Amino acid sequence: MVISMSGDLAAGALEEAEAYIMHDLIASCRDGTTHLVLDLTDVASLDAAGANLLTRVRFAVQSQRATMSAVVPQGARPYRTLEQLGLISHLGVFSSLEAITLAPSASPILETIATETVV
């Protein structure tokens, strides 16, 4: 399942984003989704509170026996924030959806991406 986000993932703007992600996460895991992709390509800014949200989402995904990746273009402000916080590898960050599909362990992810894109 791919969840595309836009705008700011920053303090003061996270309640709605968290509710949206968690709702879709729980629904998709009930339906058998085993991998969640958060597409943050259109996220303009991300602060420590937004990074904390992504970490909480990752733990929630793992509690559902699923995995997670995030798409954050290299050089973008959110990427730099995640890099400064040391979260690039922890959150499974890729530079594009195409990069995820080229990853050696992508075969189960490919099927999920092809069939379950949420905007």
C-alpha positions as CSV (number, residue, x, y, z in Angstrom):
1,M,0.0,0.0,0.0
2,V,1.3,3.5,-0.9
3,I,0.1,6.5,1.2
4,S,1.1,9.8,-0.4
5,M,1.5,12.8,1.8
6,S,1.9,16.5,1.0
7,G,2.3,19.8,2.9
8,D,4.2,20.0,6.2
9,L,4.9,17.2,8.6
10,A,5.8,19.5,11.5
11,A,4.6,20.3,15.0
12,G,1.1,21.7,15.0
13,A,0.1,19.9,11.8
14,L,0.5,16.3,12.7
15,E,-2.8,15.2,14.3
16,E,-4.6,14.9,11.0
17,A,-1.7,13.2,9.3
18,E,-1.3,10.7,12.1
19,A,-5.0,9.8,12.1
20,Y,-5.0,9.4,8.3
21,I,-1.9,7.2,8.3
22,M,-3.0,5.0,11.2
23,H,-6.5,4.6,9.8
24,D,-5.2,3.4,6.5
25,L,-2.5,1.3,8.1
26,I,-4.9,-0.6,10.3
27,A,-7.4,-1.1,7.5
28,S,-4.7,-2.3,5.1
29,C,-3.2,-4.7,7.6
30,R,-6.6,-6.2,8.2
31,D,-6.8,-6.8,4.5
32,G,-3.5,-8.6,4.4
33,T,-1.1,-5.8,3.3
34,T,2.4,-6.7,4.4
35,H,4.3,-3.6,3.3
36,L,3.5,0.1,3.7
37,V,5.2,2.8,1.6
38,L,4.9,6.4,2.8
39,D,5.5,8.6,-0.3
40,L,6.7,11.9,1.1
41,T,7.8,13.3,-2.3
42,D,5.4,16.2,-2.0
43,V,6.1,17.0,1.7
44,A,7.6,20.5,1.9
45,S,9.0,20.4,5.4
46,L,9.6,17.9,8.2
47,D,10.8,18.7,11.7
48,A,11.7,16.5,14.7
49,A,8.0,16.1,15.6
50,G,7.3,14.8,12.0
51,A,10.2,12.5,12.2
52,N,8.9,11.2,15.5
53,L,5.5,10.5,13.8
54,L,7.3,8.5,11.1
55,T,9.1,6.5,13.8
56,R,5.8,5.8,15.6
57,V,4.2,4.7,12.3
58,R,7.2,2.3,11.7
59,F,6.7,0.7,15.1
60,A,2.9,0.4,14.5
61,V,3.6,-1.2,11.1
62,Q,6.0,-3.7,12.8
63,S,3.4,-4.5,15.5
64,Q,1.1,-5.6,12.6
65,R,3.9,-7.9,11.3
66,A,4.4,-5.7,8.3
67,T,7.2,-3.6,6.9
68,M,7.6,0.0,5.9
69,S,9.6,2.1,3.5
70,A,9.5,5.8,2.9
71,V,10.0,7.8,-0.4
72,V,11.9,11.0,0.2
73,P,13.9,12.6,-2.6
74,Q,17.5,13.1,-1.8
75,G,18.4,16.7,-1.3
76,A,14.8,17.7,-0.3
77,R,14.4,19.4,3.1
78,P,12.6,16.4,4.6
79,Y,15.5,14.1,3.5
80,R,18.1,16.4,5.1
81,T,16.1,16.5,8.4
82,L,15.9,12.7,8.4
83,E,19.6,12.5,7.6
84,Q,20.6,14.9,10.4
85,L,18.5,12.8,12.8
86,G,20.1,9.5,11.7
87,L,16.8,8.0,10.5
88,I,17.5,7.3,6.8
89,S,18.2,3.6,7.2
90,H,15.9,3.2,10.2
91,L,12.9,4.3,8.2
92,G,13.9,2.5,5.0
93,V,14.2,5.7,3.0
94,F,14.4,5.4,-0.8
95,S,14.7,8.3,-3.3
96,S,11.7,7.2,-5.4
97,L,9.1,4.5,-5.8
98,E,11.2,3.2,-8.7
99,A,14.1,2.8,-6.4
100,I,12.0,0.7,-4.1
101,T,11.0,-1.6,-6.9
102,L,14.7,-2.0,-7.9
103,A,15.8,-3.0,-4.3
104,P,16.9,-6.7,-4.1
105,S,14.2,-7.5,-1.5
106,A,11.4,-5.8,-3.5
107,S,9.5,-8.7,-4.9
108,P,6.7,-8.7,-2.2
109,I,6.7,-4.9,-2.2
110,L,6.2,-4.8,-6.0
111,E,2.9,-6.7,-5.8
112,T,1.7,-4.4,-3.0
113,I,2.6,-1.2,-4.9
114,A,1.0,-2.4,-8.1
115,T,-2.3,-3.1,-6.5
116,E,-2.8,-0.7,-3.6
117,T,-2.0,2.9,-4.2
118,V,-3.9,5.4,-1.9
119,V,-3.7,9.2,-2.5
